[in-house]
C-alpha cells in the first residue's frame, strides 16, 4: 500500500508523474495444493502432487500504464501542467 501512496503523492508534486491509471480486472491466482495422502509416492517420502488450483480473482491495480496489460475497467487521471505543485484544495481544476 505504501508503494501506491507514493505513486499518488507523485501526481501532486512538480516535475513528477503526469498520469495515473486505476484498473479493476480479473487476474489468475495460483494455489499449490498439498500432496494427496494414500497415493503411491513418486520419490521416497513424497505423495503424489496434484496440479495447482488456478482461480480468477478481481484485483484493483494502480499503474502508470506501462507495466500491466489492461483487460478490465480503467479510470485514469492526468495532469496538463506538471511544472507546479497541485494544491491540496481545488486540485481537480488541474487534473
C-alpha positions as CSV (number, residue, x, y, z in Angstrom):
1,X,0.0,0.0,0.0
2,X,2.9,2.4,0.7
3,X,4.0,2.0,-2.9
4,X,0.6,3.1,-4.1
5,X,0.5,6.1,-1.8
6,X,3.9,7.2,-3.1
7,X,2.6,7.0,-6.7
8,X,-0.4,9.1,-5.8
9,X,1.7,11.7,-4.0
10,X,4.0,12.0,-7.1
11,X,0.9,13.1,-9.1
12,X,0.7,16.2,-6.9
13,X,4.4,17.2,-7.0
14,X,6.0,19.4,-9.7
15,X,8.0,17.6,-12.4
16,X,6.9,14.1,-11.3
17,X,4.2,11.9,-12.7
18,X,1.7,13.3,-15.2
19,X,-0.7,10.4,-15.1
20,X,-2.1,7.5,-13.0
21,X,-4.4,4.7,-14.0
22,X,-6.5,2.6,-11.8
23,X,-7.9,-0.5,-13.2
24,X,-10.1,-3.4,-11.9
25,X,-9.7,-6.7,-13.6
26,X,-9.5,-10.5,-13.2
27,X,-6.1,-11.9,-12.5
28,X,-5.0,-15.6,-12.2
29,X,-4.3,-16.7,-8.7
30,X,-2.3,-20.0,-8.5
31,X,-2.5,-22.0,-5.2
32,X,-0.3,-25.0,-4.8
33,X,-2.1,-28.0,-3.2
34,X,-0.7,-30.4,-0.6
35,X,0.2,-33.9,-1.8
36,X,-2.6,-36.4,-1.7
37,X,-2.2,-38.9,1.1
38,X,-2.5,-42.6,0.3
39,X,-1.2,-42.3,-3.2
40,X,1.9,-44.0,-4.5
41,X,4.9,-41.8,-3.9
42,X,7.0,-40.6,-6.9
43,X,10.0,-40.3,-4.8
44,X,10.8,-41.6,-1.4
45,X,8.8,-39.8,1.3
46,X,6.6,-37.8,-1.0
47,X,2.9,-38.3,-2.1
48,X,1.6,-37.6,-5.5
49,X,1.5,-33.8,-6.2
50,X,-1.9,-32.6,-7.5
51,X,-1.9,-29.9,-10.1
52,X,-2.1,-26.3,-8.8
53,X,-5.5,-24.8,-8.4
54,X,-5.9,-21.8,-10.7
55,X,-8.8,-19.3,-9.9
56,X,-9.7,-15.9,-11.3
57,X,-9.8,-13.1,-8.8
58,X,-10.7,-9.4,-9.3
59,X,-8.0,-7.0,-8.2
60,X,-7.6,-3.3,-8.2
61,X,-4.3,-2.0,-9.7
62,X,-2.6,1.4,-9.7
63,X,-0.3,1.8,-12.6
64,X,1.5,4.2,-14.9
65,X,0.1,2.3,-17.9
66,X,3.3,0.5,-18.9
67,X,3.7,-2.4,-16.6
68,X,0.4,-4.3,-16.8
69,X,-1.9,-5.1,-19.7
70,X,-5.4,-3.7,-19.3
71,X,-8.2,-6.1,-19.7
72,X,-10.8,-4.7,-17.4
73,X,-12.3,-1.4,-16.2
74,X,-9.9,1.6,-16.3
75,X,-10.1,5.0,-14.6
76,X,-7.3,7.5,-15.4
77,X,-6.2,10.9,-14.2
78,X,-3.6,13.1,-15.9
79,X,-2.1,16.5,-15.4
80,X,-1.9,19.0,-18.1
81,X,0.8,21.1,-16.5
82,X,3.5,19.3,-14.3
83,X,5.6,22.4,-13.7
84,X,3.8,23.4,-10.5
85,X,2.7,21.5,-7.4
86,X,-1.1,20.8,-7.2
87,X,-2.8,22.5,-4.3
88,X,-4.5,20.3,-1.7
89,X,-7.8,22.0,-2.2
90,X,-9.0,22.6,-5.7
91,X,-6.6,20.2,-7.3
92,X,-9.4,18.9,-9.6
93,X,-9.1,22.0,-11.7
94,X,-5.6,20.9,-12.8
95,X,-6.4,17.2,-13.4
